[in-house]
């Protein structure tokens, strides 16, 4: 069983490989989190992951990763999924393009969520999830809970008054089964009481199992009811299914909290227009039903065209020429001919702005990154490793391949050995058989009219047996080995888990937010605009490097042992952030109010001194508003200086923020 694992030869120290362009870029599969990252997607994926894991990022939220075909959207989403999995977040992957041939795309998506949204049954996280799910549903159904308690109290009282009821119950059930097998009607009059006990015992258990089930509704049944000719009865079934699934989905997402459910939908831009609309409507249904994050991989321009085609008649009816500035006072025939297309585009943008909260564009590769795709560098491509590290990696992979076989063999051996160790001694069995034979009631045939009496039961020896010198006794070793194996498994699991995966805002971030909040509110004093700014700012903060890498205890122990053995491994060094969070908040607030304040050097030279520059679009409109804005800005700068001792931000800080905000749209 174990031999095939070791058939592959171990790597040698030097292996000469002929390389060519044909050997590179041969796979179009999405990159994983541990793959070489020549395009620099990993920092964006980790930033998005930290943004989603931030306890102050409140779901539901829809994130669009936009880019042209082949730009790397799937790779970025795959890295995001891998990091979320490492941090105990449940993620569901759905490829809309692969499933667009399905008759009902919504039901297929919901079936995928039903299958993968819940932690595996063997994972410890599943126990926590089931407990929270049961707590939520019992809290909502407390009248039923009281009825169950009353039923169980009645059952306990019955068993207390009739201690032999359980034994008689099994006997009567056997008689009933025998009667049914013989084709006879069972004698319910003799066992009706016991059937009542059985119903009271098994009824609550079935309700408990139903409460612990994450999704009781099955989308496959919806697809079966919707196939063929559509009838009113099918519509009723569909409406009822949506309601039940919505309620169950909300329970599941709340039970998963704070590790929220993340649904990743890829290749939406490759679907037909009608399928694009169906998926977008499904996304709207999901974010309305439960607290989840939805990440869409799409080419925004193509999706806008599909939405425009799907709502062609609606766009023509709702939008006038006054809604599109390019069509005003323009009688050009070509422009008029494109009026319908422009109306559809405008309507589609408004439709998507309502659905998509944050757009993260895939960055275009620089010249150096494009070169790394063809000729991998030492940092971004194939990395060289020593012979010992290579051998260790190979042995680790092969050991993992042996794990299922080892677990199977160990289960058989320990099960067999444990069963033997739990048997009684032969002498004990003989004594037990002898004791049972003496317990049997003996009767003799007497004369007519004489009552037959059972033979008196012999007295049993109830004295405590004494342990004499030299006497041996078998100790069930399973009682010692089983807890030891359990502790060993818990120890290995504890060494493998990472530190806390929930990200929280730092005190510096919160203090800076309090300093600059008046300027944020002065831009547009509405809750939606403030929330939009917060989502944008928190995403920027999560894009900054982590101050120190998160490693499990096992990873740290492994590094410590390797350093003891003389390996030159880099020490864990805190990563200094290129941009402090206080400076990030200040620049984001200024950029949010007017991006030209940071992009124009002349404007910035005045803004950093607290002098308000009138925006190019004419706002603020009057002198009073400008004076009020200038006071707000000066107070923010003054408070920032006193709290953080750093002002003004450098040109490098401004450049960093502009790079972070490039292409980001938040709605």
DACOR-V476706 format. One record per run of one state. SS is the DSSP state (H for helix, E for strand, C for the rest). FROM is the first residue (numbers start at 0). TO is the last residue. If there is no record, write none. Layout:
ss:SS from:FROM to:TO
ss:SS from:FROM to:TO
//
This chain:
ss:C from:0 to:1
ss:H from:2 to:5
ss:C from:6 to:19
ss:H from:20 to:22
ss:C from:23 to:40
ss:H from:41 to:52
ss:E from:53 to:53
ss:C from:54 to:59
ss:E from:60 to:65
ss:C from:66 to:71
ss:H from:72 to:85
ss:C from:86 to:89
ss:E from:90 to:94
ss:C from:95 to:103
ss:H from:104 to:115
ss:C from:116 to:122
ss:H from:123 to:139
ss:C from:140 to:140
ss:H from:141 to:160
ss:C from:161 to:163
ss:H from:164 to:180
ss:C from:181 to:186
ss:H from:187 to:211
ss:C from:212 to:217
ss:H from:218 to:225
ss:C from:226 to:230
ss:H from:231 to:255
ss:C from:256 to:259
ss:E from:260 to:265
ss:C from:266 to:266
ss:H from:267 to:269
ss:C from:270 to:271
ss:H from:272 to:288
ss:C from:289 to:290
ss:E from:291 to:297
ss:C from:298 to:298
ss:H from:299 to:309
ss:C from:310 to:310
ss:H from:311 to:317
ss:C from:318 to:319
ss:H from:320 to:322
ss:C from:323 to:323
ss:H from:324 to:326
ss:C from:327 to:331
ss:H from:332 to:336
ss:C from:337 to:337
ss:H from:338 to:354
ss:C from:355 to:356
ss:E from:357 to:360
ss:C from:361 to:365
ss:H from:366 to:373
ss:C from:374 to:385
ss:H from:386 to:420
ss:C from:421 to:424
ss:H from:425 to:438
ss:C from:439 to:476
ss:H from:477 to:495
ss:C from:496 to:501
ss:E from:502 to:502
ss:C from:503 to:505
ss:H from:506 to:522
ss:C from:523 to:525
ss:H from:526 to:542
ss:C from:543 to:551
ss:H from:552 to:563
ss:C from:564 to:579
ss:H from:580 to:592
ss:C from:593 to:594
ss:H from:595 to:598
ss:C from:599 to:599
ss:H from:600 to:606
ss:C from:607 to:621
ss:H from:622 to:643
ss:C from:644 to:649
ss:H from:650 to:660
ss:C from:661 to:663
ss:E from:664 to:665
ss:C from:666 to:666
//
